[in-house]
Amino acid sequence: MSSDTSENSHSIERRIDHARQELQPTIRDSGAAGQAHLAWRMVVDLVAGIGIGAGVGYGLGHLFGMLPIFMIIFILLGFAAGVNLMWRTAREFRSESLRGPTDERKN
């Protein structure tokens, strides 16, 4: 009875390890394709932040009748959010490239 339980637990552990390895994200390629992907991701983050800020600013400005001030405030906030996302993306890419493909990720 205990040998069956031991075999089952080892089988389950192997399946869990296999599933974790399949789900673990791969490290980005540091070649030209990886850098182009990174650049586009940063551009999209910045434009999305500005666009969302402009939309929210326009909506609040139209609602309260103070269109220019809310547009300016929220465009600047959207720009700041976009730059923040770009900064995080760059840090993430740098840490992955410094870590290298042989290092294991810790959970």
Buried (B, 14 or more C-beta within 10 A) or exposed (E): EEEEEEEEEEEEEEEEEEEEEEEEEEBBEBEEEBEEEBEEBBEEBBEBBBEBBBBBBBBBBEEEEEBEEBBBBBBEBBBEBBBEBBEEBEEEBEEBBEEEEEEEEEE
